[in-house]
Amino acid sequence: MAANWMRRTTLAVACAATALLSACGSSNIESALAPERLIAFGDGYSALGEHRYTVNNGSLNNWTLQLLDYYQKAGHAPSGLVNLAQGNARLTQHPDAAGQTSTRTLTEQIDTFLAAQNLGANDIVLVNGGISDLIVDMAAVRAGTLSAEQFVAQARQHGETLAAQVRRLVAAGANHVAVSGTYDLGRTPWATTIDQKDLLSQASSHFNQGLLVALNDLSQHVLYVDVAYYVNLYTSSPASFSFNNATTPVCTSVDAGNGIGIGTGQINSSLCTEATLVANAEVDRYVFADAVYLTPSAHRQLGLYAYDKLRARW
């Protein structure tokens, strides 16, 4: 029975991924879509603001900014980037991953936008989520209040929750939604430090499975940007992407508080600048800024990847 269930699940996920990733191509394809705006919802992976969850060195250091830049250079200049993503934001629950109650959840970010604005026919909506919820749930596992099995099952439910928010956007008129789940947190320096690589990998995979299966019928309006696939490539073959360090953070900006949700006294890339880097480090040769979040180079390459997928689809 278990084997049959696994086969059905694998088949469903494969079909969902195929549908949502169809029309994949490269940036030499002429896009028919000239987006009016890019609108982003999510967590620290997408968040902008004064302190971003990467190296704050004045570069194009977030994938949403890189995506905007590529569209502008191609002559498809959106009027701007509306970014409501917030660091440590969870999907529906408070407090956030760092214990703050004022951070808007992904659901609340969408609520805020839809209460004030309409979605245009040529807007591109960028949605990500999952990282903060898995961080919170892993803390519960380590505290003994959540079992490993419950953690993995709950991760899939979180993926389904993200899919429900994407459905809200489509129902509200979003024609072009690019959604990414979580990358494999089992490949992060955090997973190594707490000796939970396998469990975090399972949870990340189940999150993305839940997301993909729940979005299978929305392929006309939804594109899955497989950030997990790309970060797996970063960490398994770093030299192919001009990296030489895929295991340790480049930042040294230790936060006395629980800045990114993985505990006190940890490196927090939202505090990271050129003055708080590993001695003599080449920033663009590192994958990770802190134990969870990515460097500017990793973001820029993900921005190009997302741009390729979007132009090939629309």
C-alpha positions in Angstrom: 0.0 0.0 0.0 2.8 2.4 0.9 4.6 1.7 -2.2 1.5 2.3 -4.3 0.9 5.6 -2.6 4.5 6.7 -3.2 4.2 5.8 -6.9 0.9 7.8 -7.2 2.5 10.8 -5.4 5.6 10.7 -7.6 3.5 10.5 -10.8 1.3 13.4 -9.7 4.2 15.6 -8.9 6.0 14.8 -12.1 2.8 15.6 -14.1 2.4 18.9 -12.2 6.0 19.9 -12.7 5.8 19.1 -16.4 2.7 21.2 -16.8 4.0 24.2 -14.8 7.4 24.0 -16.4 6.2 23.6 -20.0 7.5 26.0 -22.7 10.9 26.2 -20.9 13.5 28.0 -23.0 16.3 30.5 -23.0 16.6 34.2 -23.1 17.1 34.3 -26.9 13.3 33.7 -27.3 11.4 36.9 -28.0 8.8 37.4 -25.3 5.3 38.4 -26.4 4.7 39.9 -23.0 5.7 43.4 -22.1 4.9 43.5 -18.3 3.4 46.6 -16.9 4.6 45.8 -13.4 6.5 43.2 -11.4 4.7 42.5 -8.1 6.4 40.4 -5.5 5.1 38.7 -2.3 7.2 36.5 -0.1 9.8 36.2 2.6 13.5 37.0 3.0 14.3 35.3 -0.3 12.4 38.0 -2.2 12.4 40.9 0.3 13.9 44.3 -0.5 14.2 47.3 1.8 17.1 48.9 3.4 18.5 45.6 4.8 18.2 42.7 2.4 18.8 39.0 3.3 22.1 38.8 1.3 25.2 40.9 1.2 24.2 44.6 1.2 27.0 45.9 -1.0 25.1 48.1 -3.4 24.9 45.6 -6.2 21.8 44.0 -7.8 21.6 41.6 -4.9 18.1 40.2 -5.1 16.6 38.0 -7.8 13.5 40.3 -8.2 15.7 43.3 -8.9 17.7 41.3 -11.4 14.5 40.2 -13.1 13.4 43.8 -13.4 16.8 44.8 -14.8 16.6 42.1 -17.5 13.2 43.2 -18.7 14.2 46.8 -18.9 17.4 46.0 -20.9 15.3 43.9 -23.3 13.1 46.9 -24.0 10.2 45.4 -22.1 10.4 48.0 -19.3 7.9 47.5 -16.5 6.9 50.8 -14.8 8.4 49.4 -11.6 8.7 46.7 -9.0 6.1 46.5 -6.3 7.7 44.4 -3.6 5.7 43.6 -0.5 7.8 40.6 0.6 9.2 40.8 4.1 12.0 39.0 5.8 11.0 36.1 8.1 7.4 36.2 6.9 5.4 33.1 7.3 2.5 32.0 5.1 -0.4 32.5 7.4 0.8 32.6 11.0 2.3 34.9 13.6 4.9 35.5 15.0 7.4 35.4 12.1 10.4 33.1 12.1 12.4 35.6 14.3 9.5 35.9 16.8 8.2 39.3 15.6 4.5 39.9 15.5 4.5 42.9 13.2 5.8 41.2 10.1 3.0 40.7 7.5 2.4 37.1 6.5 2.2 36.2 2.8 -1.5 36.1 3.1 -1.6 39.6 4.7 0.8 40.9 2.0 -1.7 39.8 -0.6 -4.6 41.2 1.4 -2.9 44.6 1.6 -2.3 44.7 -2.1 -5.8 43.5 -3.2 -7.5 46.0 -0.8 -5.8 48.9 -2.6 -5.0 47.9 -6.1 -6.1 45.7 -9.0 -4.0 43.3 -10.9 -3.4 44.3 -14.5 -3.6 42.0 -17.5 0.1 42.4 -18.2 1.4 42.3 -14.6 3.8 39.6 -13.6 3.3 38.4 -10.1 6.2 36.8 -8.2 5.4 34.6 -5.2 7.6 32.7 -2.9 7.2 31.1 0.5 8.0 28.2 2.8 11.5 29.0 4.1 10.3 30.8 7.3 7.6 28.1 8.1 10.2 25.3 7.8 12.6 27.3 10.1 9.8 27.6 12.7 8.8 24.0 12.4 12.4 22.8 12.7 12.7 24.8 15.9 9.7 22.8 17.2 11.4 19.5 16.2 14.5 20.4 18.0 12.5 21.4 21.1 10.7 18.1 21.0 7.2 19.5 20.4 7.0 18.2 16.8 8.1 14.8 15.5 10.1 14.4 12.4 7.2 12.7 10.7 4.9 15.5 11.7 7.4 18.0 10.4 7.5 16.4 7.0 3.7 16.1 6.8 3.2 19.7 7.9 5.7 20.8 5.2 3.5 19.4 2.5 0.5 21.2 4.0 2.5 24.4 3.9 3.1 23.9 0.2 -0.7 23.5 -0.3 -1.2 26.7 1.7 1.1 28.6 -0.6 -0.8 27.1 -3.6 -4.1 28.5 -2.1 -2.6 32.0 -2.0 -1.6 31.6 -5.7 -5.2 30.6 -6.5 -6.4 33.8 -4.8 -4.2 35.9 -7.0 -5.3 34.1 -10.2 -9.0 34.5 -9.1 -8.3 38.2 -8.6 -7.1 38.6 -12.1 -3.4 37.6 -12.2 -2.7 36.2 -15.6 1.1 35.7 -15.1 2.2 34.3 -11.8 5.7 33.0 -11.2 5.8 30.9 -8.1 8.8 29.3 -6.3 8.7 27.2 -3.2 11.7 26.7 -1.0 15.1 25.6 -2.1 16.5 22.5 -0.4 17.3 23.7 3.1 19.1 20.4 3.7 21.9 21.8 1.5 22.4 25.0 3.6 25.1 25.6 6.1 22.3 25.7 8.8 21.4 22.1 8.1 25.0 21.0 8.5 25.4 23.0 11.7 22.3 21.4 13.4 23.0 17.9 11.8 19.6 17.8 10.1 20.5 17.7 6.4 18.3 14.6 5.5 15.2 15.8 7.5 15.4 19.3 6.0 15.8 17.9 2.5 12.7 15.7 3.0 10.6 18.6 4.3 11.7 20.9 1.5 10.8 18.3 -1.1 7.4 17.6 0.5 6.7 21.3 0.6 7.4 21.7 -3.1 5.4 18.5 -3.9 2.4 19.8 -2.1 2.7 23.1 -3.9 3.1 21.6 -7.4 0.2 19.1 -7.1 -2.1 21.7 -5.8 -1.3 24.0 -8.7 -1.5 21.4 -11.4 -4.7 22.8 -13.0 -3.5 26.4 -13.2 -0.7 26.0 -15.8 -2.3 28.6 -18.1 -1.6 31.3 -15.6 1.1 29.9 -13.3 4.7 29.2 -14.0 6.8 27.2 -11.4 10.3 28.7 -11.1 12.3 25.7 -9.7 14.6 27.5 -7.4 15.3 24.1 -5.6 16.7 22.7 -8.8 19.0 25.6 -9.4 20.3 25.9 -5.8 20.9 22.1 -6.0 23.1 22.8 -9.0 24.9 25.6 -7.1 25.8 23.2 -4.3 26.5 20.1 -6.3 28.6 21.7 -9.0 29.6 25.2 -7.7 32.4 25.7 -10.2 29.9 25.6 -13.1 28.4 28.8 -11.7 31.7 30.5 -10.8 31.4 29.5 -7.1 34.2 28.0 -5.1 32.4 27.8 -1.7 28.9 26.3 -1.4 29.2 25.2 2.3 30.0 28.2 4.5 28.6 31.8 4.8 30.6 34.7 3.4 29.1 37.1 6.0 30.4 37.5 9.6 27.5 39.7 10.8 26.5 37.9 14.0 23.1 38.9 15.4 22.8 38.8 19.2 19.0 38.2 18.6 17.2 35.6 16.7 17.5 37.6 13.4 16.8 34.9 10.8 15.0 32.5 13.1 17.7 29.8 13.6 18.7 30.9 17.0 20.5 33.7 18.8 24.1 34.6 18.1 23.9 33.4 14.4 25.0 35.2 11.3 22.3 37.4 9.9 22.8 38.5 6.3 20.4 41.4 6.7 23.1 43.0 8.8 25.9 42.1 6.3 27.8 44.7 4.4 31.2 44.8 2.7 32.7 45.5 6.1 31.4 42.2 7.6 32.8 39.6 5.3 35.2 36.7 5.7 38.7 38.1 5.4 39.9 38.3 1.8 36.7 36.7 0.6 35.5 37.1 -3.0 31.8 37.6 -2.4 30.7 36.4 -5.9 32.5 33.1 -5.2 30.2 32.1 -2.4 26.7 30.6 -2.6 25.5 31.5 0.9 25.5 34.9 2.6 24.5 33.4 5.9 23.5 29.9 7.0 20.2 30.1 5.1 20.1 33.0 2.5 22.0 33.5 -0.7 24.7 35.8 -2.0 24.2 38.5 -4.6 25.7 36.4 -7.4 23.4 33.5 -6.5 20.5 35.9 -6.7 21.5 37.4 -10.0 21.9 33.9 -11.6 18.5 32.9 -10.3 17.1 36.2 -11.7 18.4 35.2 -15.2 17.0 31.7 -14.8 13.5 33.1 -13.9 13.7 35.6 -16.8 14.5 32.8 -19.2 11.5 30.8 -18.0 9.1 33.8 -18.1 10.1 34.9 -21.5 9.8 31.3 -22.9 6.3 31.0 -21.4 4.8 34.4 -22.0 
